[in-house]
């Protein structure tokens, strides 16, 4: 059984790029990631839990200097890479979203990004011969929870005609789960890389994007099919 732990970055209404990202873990990998994560934060004197927004100018970790950030993220990236089955991220910009989903109220940029990521995960699993369902776990405080539920329902409905290894969808607190904190690091790193560059102590995050990392870009044919289905449902 695999679980995909996901977080979002840049999915507010004023953002031009939305990113949903995280990592896929087996149960044993979750255990060792949690063990290493807690030790790493304690070793660097960073209070639990880790949230990337706290490194911003108004955050609790705003005074952590570049050298200390660089050392922290070098170690955290190693914890992630040593324990993940893979990491994954999907990006969607507002122009692509508006082009495809104009008139569709059910999915925000975040919901659409989650749906595309799950579709690609399932397709890859089928190609590689994995039959077990992939469970999805996201932060329960997410603003777009209802849209993720709608996207998950769409995927389940299509599972018979187009198997995507869609498992359960759950929500938990990133204050409690290190895997969701790690997902925050992945999604934040991808968005920062796309928007500008990784610098000022965040350079080690580039090492997340190794052979076991997949970045999914907008695929118009898939997304148009989803949008058309939603429009038909709305009329019905």
N, C-alpha and C positions, 0 to 999 in steps of 0.2 A: 504494500500500500504506500503510495506516494502522496505527500501533501505539499501544495504550492502555497507558500506564505507571501502575501502581496501587500504592498502599500502604494500610495499615490503621491505624485509631486506635480505641482503646477496645474491643478484641476479647478482652480477658482475661476469665476466668470470672466475675470480680466486677463487671464493668461492666454498666450497665443500657442503654447505647446503643453499638452498633457502627457504625463508619463505614468504608466502603471508598471511596477517592477517588483521583483523579489527573488525568491529561490525555492527550488524544489528539494525536499528532504525526505529520506526514509526515516523511520522511527529512531534507528540507532544514530543516524546523522544528527537528528534533532537533539538527542541527549548530549552528544559530544560538542556540538555547537554551543549549547546552553552552558555547559561546563567551562568551555574556553572563553566564552563571552563574559561571564561573570568574573572569572579570574583576571581577564584583560582589563576590564573597567576598574577593578579594585587596584590592580598594579599601577595604573596610570592616574589614580585618584579622581576618577570621574564618577559622579554619583549615579546610581541606578534610578530610573531607566535612562537610556541614551535616546535622545530625540535630536535629529539633525537641525531642526529649527532653532534649537537653543544656542547654536553657534552664530546666529544672526545678531545684528547690532543691538537688539533689545532682549536677547536671550540670556539665560543664566550662565551660559558658557562663552559669552562674548569676549571675556578677557583671557581666554586660553590662547596663548601665543602660537604662532605658526610652527615653531620647532616642536612644541608639545603636541599639537594636532598631528603633525607629520609622524611622530613616533606612535601616537595612539592609533591612527588609521593604518599604518604599516602592520601593526599587530592585529587589528580587527579584520583587515582584509585577509590576512593569513588564516585566521580562525574561519572565516566564511569559505575561502577557497579550499581549505583542508577538509571541510565537512560537507559541502554541498554536492548533491547529485548534479545540479546545474543551476545557473541563475538565468533569469529571463526578464525582458522588459519590452513594453510596447509603447511607442510614441505616436501621437496624433496631433496635428496642428489644426488651428481653428478654421483655416481655409478648407482643408480636406473634410473636416467635420461638417461644416456648413454646406459644402457641395453635395454631400451624400445624405445628410440627415435633416435637411431643411424640411420643416413641417412635421417632423417626428418628435413628439414630446416625451416619449418614454425613456430615451437614453441621452444623457449628457455626454460630453467628451470622455468623462471617466467611465461611464457605463459602456460606451462603444469600445474604449480601449481594453477594458476587462474582457469583453466578448471576443475581440480579435485575438487577444493573448490566449484565452482558453481554447479557441478554435485551432490555433497553431500548435499549442501543447498537445491537444488530442490527435491532430493529424500526424505529428512527429511520433507520438506513441504508437499509433497504428502502423506507421511505416517501419518502426523498429521492432514490431511484434509484441509490444507490451499490451496485455489484455486487462490488467487491473485498472480500476477507476482512479482518477486523480482527484483528491479532495482539495478544496480551496478554503483558505482561512484568511480573513481580513480583519482589520481593526474595527471594533464595534462602534467606535465613535465617529466613523466616517459619515460625512454629510450625504453621500450618494448611496447609502446602503440600499434604499428601495430600488434604485436603478440597477444595482448589481443583482438583486433578487430577480428583477425582470429579465436581465440578460441571462442569468442562470436558467430560468424557466424556458427561455427560447432554446437554449442549448440542449436541455433535457428533452424538449419536444422533438428535436431533430435527431436525437440519438439513435432511433431505430433505422431511419433512412440514411443517416450519415454519422456513423459511430465516432465519437470524439472522446471516449473514456471519461466522460463527465461524472464525477463523484459528488459527494455532499458539498454544501456550501455552509460555512460557519463563520462566526464573528467572535473575537476575543479582544482583550485589551493589550495594546502594545506596552503598557506599563508593566505587564506581567510576563510577556513572552519575548525572550531574546530573539527568536526567529522573526518576529514582526519588527523588532528594532533593526535587525539585519536587513530586512526587506526595505525599510526606510532608507538605510545607507545605500542600497543598490539603486532604488528609484531616484533618490536625490542626486547620486553620482551621475546617473545617465542624463538627467535633465540638465545638470550643471555642464556636463560635457557638450551637450547639444546647444546650449544657450551661449556658452562662452568657452571657458577652459577650466581645468582643474589646477588650482594654484593656491598660494597662501596656506600651505600645510595640508591641502586636500589632494595633492598629487598622487599619493599611494592608491587612491580609489581607482585609478586607471588600471591597476593590476587585477581588478575584479573582472575586466572584460577579456577573459582568456578563452581558451578553447572550449571551456565548459559554460560559456555565456552566449546567449542568443538575444539579438535585438530585432524586434519585429516592427516593420514599417507598414504604413497604410497600404492595404490591398483593395483597390477600388471595386473589383468584381465581387469579392466576398462581402464587402460592406454595403454595396448597392443591393445585393440580394437580401441582406438582413433588413435594410431600410424598407424595401418593398414589402417584405413580410409583415413588418410592424405597421405599415400603412394599411395593409389589407385587414389586419387584426383590429385596428382602430375603427375602421368602417363597419366591421362586423359587430 
